[in-house]
Amino acid sequence: MQARRAFRALKSLVRIQAVARGAFVRRQAEAAIHCMQAMARLQARVRARRMLAVAKPEPQEEQLLQS
């Protein structure tokens, strides 16, 4: 009888640990996704600036091209 109670307590403890570990993993995954989205936004911004720079040369470059 005492062994069954101990086993049940152990099972519930394992279940609680699994729930806590799952929550931690989900939190980690959310943080990773957030960082990846930030990197993607930054890359898009850099790409847009480069496209603008190619499409519209700087004033110094214009002078060199006209000479």
C-alpha positions in Angstrom: 0.0 0.0 0.0 2.8 2.4 0.9 4.7 1.5 -2.3 1.6 2.3 -4.4 1.3 5.7 -2.7 5.0 6.4 -3.3 4.7 5.3 -6.9 1.7 7.6 -7.5 3.5 10.5 -5.9 6.5 9.8 -8.1 4.3 9.7 -11.2 2.7 13.0 -10.4 6.1 14.5 -9.7 7.3 13.3 -13.1 4.2 14.8 -14.7 4.7 18.1 -13.0 8.4 18.1 -14.2 7.3 17.4 -17.8 4.8 20.2 -17.7 7.4 22.6 -16.4 10.0 21.5 -18.9 7.5 21.9 -21.7 6.7 25.4 -20.6 10.4 26.2 -20.5 11.0 24.8 -24.0 8.1 26.8 -25.3 9.5 30.0 -23.8 12.9 29.3 -25.3 11.3 28.6 -28.7 9.3 31.9 -28.5 12.5 33.8 -27.7 14.3 32.2 -30.6 11.5 33.0 -33.0 11.5 36.6 -31.8 15.2 36.9 -32.4 14.9 35.4 -35.9 12.1 37.8 -36.8 14.2 40.7 -35.6 17.2 39.5 -37.7 14.9 39.1 -40.8 13.6 42.7 -40.3 17.1 44.0 -40.0 18.2 42.1 -43.1 15.2 43.5 -45.1 16.1 47.0 -43.9 19.7 46.6 -45.0 18.7 45.1 -48.4 16.3 48.1 -49.0 19.0 50.6 -48.2 21.4 48.8 -50.6 18.8 48.9 -53.3 18.2 52.6 -52.7 22.0 53.2 -52.9 22.3 51.3 -56.2 19.3 53.1 -57.7 20.3 56.6 -56.5 24.1 57.2 -56.4 25.5 59.6 -53.8 26.2 63.2 -55.0 29.9 62.6 -55.1 29.5 59.6 -57.2 27.2 61.6 -59.6 30.0 64.2 -60.1 32.5 61.4 -60.9 30.1 59.9 -63.4 29.4 63.2 -65.1 33.2 64.1 -65.5 
